[in-house]
Structures are given as C-alpha cells and as structure tokens.
Amino acid sequence: MDTIDVILMKDMHENLPKNTRVFKEYGIQGLDGVTFIKSLGALAGGGQQCEDADGFLLREQRFGSLIDIVIAGNRLKPAHSWHQDCNLPQTTVMLGFPKSNEYKGAGVFSHAIKISHQIRDQVPGGGAVVQYDEFEGVGQSDDLPNPLPESVILRPWYAKGREIMVYDDSWHIHSAPDHIHRASIWRFM
C-alpha cells in the first residue's frame, strides 16, 4: 500500500520555508515554496481560470488538492490496477521525484493509456475512482481486453527537463509503473 498525504490548495497559506530554502541552496532566485506549489497547482483543474486570495491565477478547481504518494515497503513491482481518479474533465499534474539523482527512464510516473471513448460514469455525476477491471465484460472480449495490450501503454520517461506529467483524467486510465523507481509523486488535482 502506498502512503498518501493530502493537502488542500485552498488551505495553503503558510510560506513553505523548507521548499524556499532548497531553491535558495540550489541558486534558484526569486522563487518561494508557495509560488512553486501554487504555480504547479494552477495547471490542474478544469474550466475557467479564477484568482485565489493570494492573487494566483488558477483553473477552476474540482478538488484543489496536492497529494504526496510515497511507496511503502518494498513494493517495487506492483500488479497493474488501471483506473481513473475522478472520471471528470480534470487536468491532473504529477511532479516526480526519482529514487536516485541524475535518473533517466521509466518508473517514476504512472503508466497511462489514452482511451478512445470516455468511460461511462460508475457513480452518477462522476468524481469517483473508476476501476477498468471492474467493468462488466472486461477480459471476456477483444473490445475489453485484460490484460491490456502492450502497444497502447505509455511509459513516461523521467529526466532533467521532464519532471512533470500532465494529463486529462477523463481521457486516460493509468496505473503504477511496471517497476517503480521513485521516492515520491506529488499529484495535483
């Protein structure tokens, strides 16, 4: 099981001194922790842009959360569980932290599949996790294969300059990577 910490962006009013200190230590001038987090968070959401209490321009937030997902124990080769987090037209942003410095490769970000048709809501109104393998008929026909064919799976590559993954949750299903090589993922929704 992964361990997860959830922070609601609307409740974030402190100055995040640890983040700010790291930026200064690495010579990044003019960037503080709150600006960094809210700038990434502004990429997430859906709909019209709006201004928050601090003057940051954000997209309309359905969830407005930052979730820190950390691997618990030695679960480095998980079973796939293809799913959507909310099944709504919602941009999700992931910031990856690999297990080692200078890492280049797959295994930091979730694997993803772009779907040809949006999935019918399992919960009226959406907003709930949608599990692909729980749909009636999955694995019983070529239209709903299980396991999913390798040719449709995107394994995002992590490297310097490629630390962020952005996708629309309503048009993708995703799962933990085949082999996990991350210390953490920050997921903004």
Secondary structure as the mmCIF struct_conf table of DSSP 4:
data_model
#
loop_
_struct_conf.conf_type_id
_struct_conf.id
_struct_conf.beg_label_comp_id
_struct_conf.beg_label_asym_id
_struct_conf.beg_label_seq_id
_struct_conf.end_label_comp_id
_struct_conf.end_label_asym_id
_struct_conf.end_label_seq_id
STRN STRN1 THR A 3 LEU A 8
HELX_RH_3T_P HELX_RH_3T_P1 MET A 9 ASP A 11
BEND BEND1 GLU A 14 GLU A 14
HELX_RH_AL_P HELX_RH_AL_P1 PRO A 17 GLU A 25
TURN_TY1_P TURN_TY1_P1 TYR A 26 GLY A 27
TURN_TY1_P TURN_TY1_P2 GLN A 29 GLY A 30
HELX_RH_AL_P HELX_RH_AL_P2 GLY A 33 LEU A 43
BEND BEND2 ALA A 44 ALA A 44
STRN STRN2 GLY A 45 GLY A 45
BEND BEND3 GLY A 47 GLN A 48
STRN STRN3 GLN A 49 GLU A 51
TURN_TY1_P TURN_TY1_P3 ALA A 53 ASP A 54
BEND BEND4 GLY A 55 GLY A 55
STRN STRN4 LEU A 57 ARG A 59
HELX_LH_PP_P HELX_LH_PP_P1 GLU A 60 GLN A 61
BEND BEND5 ARG A 62 PHE A 63
STRN STRN5 SER A 65 VAL A 70
TURN_TY1_P TURN_TY1_P4 GLY A 73 ASN A 74
BEND BEND6 LYS A 77 LYS A 77
HELX_LH_PP_P HELX_LH_PP_P2 PRO A 78 HIS A 80
STRN STRN6 HIS A 83 GLN A 84
BEND BEND7 ASP A 85 CYS A 86
BEND BEND8 LEU A 88 PRO A 89
STRN STRN7 THR A 91 PRO A 98
BEND BEND9 LYS A 99 SER A 100
TURN_TY1_P TURN_TY1_P5 ASN A 101 GLU A 102
STRN STRN8 GLY A 105 GLY A 105
BEND BEND10 ALA A 106 PHE A 109
HELX_LH_PP_P HELX_LH_PP_P3 SER A 110 SER A 110
STRN STRN9 HIS A 111 LYS A 114
BEND BEND11 SER A 116 HIS A 117
HELX_LH_PP_P HELX_LH_PP_P4 GLN A 118 ASP A 121
BEND BEND12 GLN A 122 VAL A 123
TURN_TY1_P TURN_TY1_P6 PRO A 124 GLY A 125
BEND BEND13 ALA A 128 ALA A 128
STRN STRN10 VAL A 130 GLN A 131
HELX_RH_3T_P HELX_RH_3T_P2 TYR A 132 GLU A 134
BEND BEND14 PHE A 135 PHE A 135
TURN_TY1_P TURN_TY1_P7 GLU A 136 GLY A 139
BEND BEND15 GLN A 140 GLN A 140
STRN STRN11 SER A 141 SER A 141
TURN_TY1_P TURN_TY1_P8 ASP A 142 ASP A 143
STRN STRN12 LEU A 144 LEU A 144
BEND BEND16 ASN A 146 PRO A 147
HELX_LH_PP_P HELX_LH_PP_P5 LEU A 148 PRO A 149
HELX_RH_3T_P HELX_RH_3T_P3 GLU A 150 VAL A 152
STRN STRN13 LEU A 154 LEU A 154
HELX_LH_PP_P HELX_LH_PP_P6 PRO A 156 TRP A 157
STRN STRN14 TYR A 158 TYR A 158
TURN_TY1_P TURN_TY1_P9 LYS A 160 GLY A 161
STRN STRN15 ILE A 164 ASP A 168
HELX_RH_3T_P HELX_RH_3T_P4 ASP A 169 TRP A 171
STRN STRN16 HIS A 172 SER A 175
BEND BEND17 ASP A 178 HIS A 179
STRN STRN17 ARG A 182 PHE A 188
#
